[in-house]
């Protein structure tokens, strides 16, 4: 856990891309689940935030 936190704080591409991908996956899950309308309501913004984060992070150094 300490290593992941240290990698995120150093602004390296790998860990941030993983986080952005996880956010996108959570947003898609929220969009496709049939149970809670509240999750469906925020699914688009969650996916959008993950996508924008991925675009920004792709400019970080290796």
C-alpha positions in Angstrom: 0.0 0.0 0.0 2.9 2.3 0.8 4.5 1.8 -2.6 1.2 2.6 -4.5 0.8 5.8 -2.5 4.4 6.8 -3.2 4.0 6.1 -6.9 0.8 8.2 -7.1 2.5 11.1 -5.3 5.4 11.0 -7.7 3.1 11.5 -10.7 4.2 8.5 -12.7 2.0 7.3 -15.5 1.5 3.6 -14.6 -0.4 3.9 -11.3 -2.4 6.9 -12.4 -3.5 5.1 -15.6 -4.6 2.1 -13.5 -6.6 4.4 -11.3 -8.2 6.1 -14.3 -9.1 2.7 -15.8 -10.6 1.6 -12.5 -12.8 4.8 -12.4 -13.9 4.1 -16.0 -14.8 0.5 -15.2 -16.8 1.6 -12.1 -18.7 4.1 -14.3 -19.6 1.5 -16.8 -20.7 -0.9 -14.0 -22.8 1.9 -12.6 -24.4 2.4 -16.1 -25.2 -1.3 -16.6 -26.5 -2.3 -13.2 -30.3 -2.7 -13.0 -30.8 -2.1 -9.2 -30.1 1.5 -8.1 -31.3 4.6 -10.0 -28.8 6.7 -8.0 -25.8 4.8 -9.4 -27.2 5.0 -12.9 -27.7 8.8 -12.4 -24.0 9.4 -11.7 -22.6 6.8 -14.1 -22.0 9.2 -17.0 -20.1 11.7 -14.9 -18.0 9.0 -13.3 -17.1 7.6 -16.7 -16.4 11.1 -18.0 -14.1 11.9 -15.1 -12.2 8.6 -15.6 -11.8 9.4 -19.3 -10.5 12.9 -18.7 -8.2 11.7 -16.0 -6.8 9.0 -18.4 -6.2 11.7 -21.1 -4.4 14.0 -18.7 -2.4 11.1 -17.2 -1.2 10.0 -20.6 0.9 13.1 -20.6 2.8 12.2 -17.4 6.3 10.8 -17.7 7.0 7.1 -17.6 
